[in-house]
Amino acid sequence: MMTYTYAYPRPALTVDALILAGKPENRKVLLIRRGKEPFIGKWALPGGFVDMEETLEQACLRELREETGLILPHLSQFRVFDAPDRDPRHRTISVVFYGFTDHPGSVAGGDDAAEAGWFSLTDLADLAFDHREIIEAFKKNHP
């Protein structure tokens, strides 16, 4: 395994999964309740940090499986969210992936997610990080 040493600070790389279920007129989005700080107890998109040996899509599929139990064969890349203050811990850049399923399946919180559930896109709670902005941007691009 390689050791990395850098003289200058570097941003962290994360992935987030935007998973939608149902028909367009009554779509639901998959969210997890955060079990750790920051934003403990708030709802968020499933996601997390990318490991050194995986692709971005592999990382997103892994985080989705670990945090919700949902297994999908693949995801599509939506876009990058990179506001300098999007994560209060440090500079974090997130690559957001999305996927669709016909029917919301059974999900359960795992790993660092206290719980998981499906929520109406029209009635979202106060979300962690910039996840409301991510969902709104997706809705504009994928009505």
C-alpha positions as CSV (number, residue, x, y, z in Angstrom):
1,M,0.0,0.0,0.0
2,M,1.2,3.5,-0.9
3,T,1.8,6.2,1.7
4,Y,0.8,9.7,0.6
5,T,2.4,12.8,2.0
6,Y,1.5,16.2,0.8
7,A,2.9,19.6,1.8
8,Y,-0.4,21.4,1.2
9,P,-3.9,20.7,2.5
10,R,-6.2,18.7,0.1
11,P,-10.0,18.5,0.0
12,A,-11.7,15.2,1.0
13,L,-13.6,13.3,-1.7
14,T,-17.1,11.9,-0.9
15,V,-20.0,10.5,-2.8
16,D,-23.7,10.8,-2.2
17,A,-26.5,8.6,-3.6
18,L,-29.8,10.2,-4.8
19,I,-32.1,7.2,-5.1
20,L,-35.7,7.8,-6.3
21,A,-38.6,5.3,-6.3
22,G,-42.0,5.3,-7.9
23,K,-43.6,7.2,-10.8
24,P,-42.7,10.9,-11.5
25,E,-45.9,12.2,-10.0
26,N,-45.4,10.6,-6.6
27,R,-41.6,9.9,-6.4
28,K,-39.9,9.2,-3.1
29,V,-36.3,9.8,-2.2
30,L,-34.2,7.5,0.0
31,L,-32.7,9.3,3.0
32,I,-30.7,8.2,6.1
33,R,-30.8,9.7,9.6
34,R,-27.3,10.5,10.6
35,G,-26.0,8.6,13.6
36,K,-22.9,10.7,14.0
37,E,-21.8,14.3,14.0
38,P,-21.9,16.5,12.2
39,F,-25.7,16.9,11.9
40,I,-26.4,13.9,14.2
41,G,-30.1,13.1,14.0
42,K,-30.8,15.0,10.7
43,W,-31.8,13.3,7.5
44,A,-29.3,13.1,4.6
45,L,-28.6,11.3,1.3
46,P,-26.7,8.1,1.8
47,G,-23.0,8.6,1.2
48,G,-19.5,8.9,2.5
49,F,-15.8,9.0,1.9
50,V,-14.2,7.3,-1.1
51,D,-11.6,4.6,-0.2
52,M,-8.3,4.6,-2.1
53,E,-8.8,1.4,-3.9
54,E,-12.3,2.0,-5.4
55,T,-13.9,4.0,-8.2
56,L,-16.4,6.7,-7.4
57,E,-19.4,4.6,-8.5
58,Q,-18.1,1.6,-6.4
59,A,-17.8,3.9,-3.4
60,C,-21.3,5.2,-3.8
61,L,-22.8,1.7,-4.3
62,R,-20.9,0.5,-1.2
63,E,-22.1,3.4,1.0
64,L,-25.6,2.9,-0.3
65,R,-25.5,-0.8,0.7
66,E,-23.8,-0.1,4.1
67,E,-26.1,2.6,5.2
68,T,-29.5,1.4,3.8
69,G,-29.1,-2.3,2.8
70,L,-30.2,-1.4,-0.7
71,I,-28.3,-3.1,-3.5
72,L,-28.4,-1.6,-7.0
73,P,-26.4,-2.9,-10.0
74,H,-25.2,0.6,-11.0
75,L,-25.7,4.3,-10.6
76,S,-25.3,7.3,-13.0
77,Q,-23.3,10.3,-12.2
78,F,-25.3,13.6,-11.7
79,R,-22.8,16.3,-10.9
80,V,-20.2,17.6,-8.4
81,F,-21.0,19.8,-5.4
82,D,-18.0,21.7,-4.1
83,A,-19.0,24.7,-2.1
84,P,-16.1,25.4,0.3
85,D,-18.4,25.4,3.4
86,R,-20.7,22.4,2.5
87,D,-19.2,20.3,5.3
88,P,-18.4,21.9,8.7
89,R,-15.5,19.4,9.4
90,H,-13.3,20.3,6.5
91,R,-13.2,21.0,2.7
92,T,-15.2,18.2,1.1
93,I,-16.1,17.7,-2.5
94,S,-19.0,15.4,-3.3
95,V,-19.7,13.5,-6.5
96,V,-23.5,12.8,-6.6
97,F,-24.8,9.7,-8.3
98,Y,-28.4,8.8,-8.9
99,G,-30.5,5.8,-9.6
100,F,-34.2,4.8,-10.0
101,T,-36.2,1.9,-8.8
102,D,-39.8,1.1,-9.6
103,H,-40.9,0.4,-6.1
104,P,-39.3,1.5,-2.8
105,G,-38.0,-1.6,-1.1
106,S,-37.4,-2.2,2.5
107,V,-34.4,-0.3,3.9
108,A,-32.7,-0.1,7.3
109,G,-30.1,2.1,8.8
110,G,-26.6,0.5,9.0
111,D,-23.0,1.5,9.5
112,D,-23.1,5.2,10.6
113,A,-26.8,5.7,9.7
114,A,-29.2,5.4,12.6
115,E,-32.1,4.6,10.2
116,A,-33.2,4.8,6.6
117,G,-36.5,5.6,4.9
118,W,-38.3,6.8,1.8
119,F,-39.7,10.3,1.8
120,S,-41.9,12.3,-0.5
121,L,-40.0,14.8,-2.7
122,T,-42.6,17.4,-1.9
123,D,-42.3,17.1,1.9
124,L,-38.7,17.0,3.0
125,A,-37.5,17.7,6.5
126,D,-34.5,19.9,7.3
127,L,-31.6,18.1,5.6
128,A,-27.9,17.9,6.6
129,F,-25.1,19.5,4.6
130,D,-26.3,20.9,1.2
131,H,-28.5,17.9,0.5
132,R,-31.7,19.9,-0.1
133,E,-29.8,21.9,-2.7
134,I,-28.7,18.7,-4.3
135,I,-32.2,17.3,-4.5
136,E,-33.6,20.6,-5.8
137,A,-30.9,20.8,-8.5
138,F,-31.7,17.2,-9.5
139,K,-35.4,17.9,-9.8
140,K,-34.7,20.9,-12.1
141,N,-32.6,18.7,-14.4
142,H,-34.8,15.5,-14.2
143,P,-38.4,16.7,-13.9
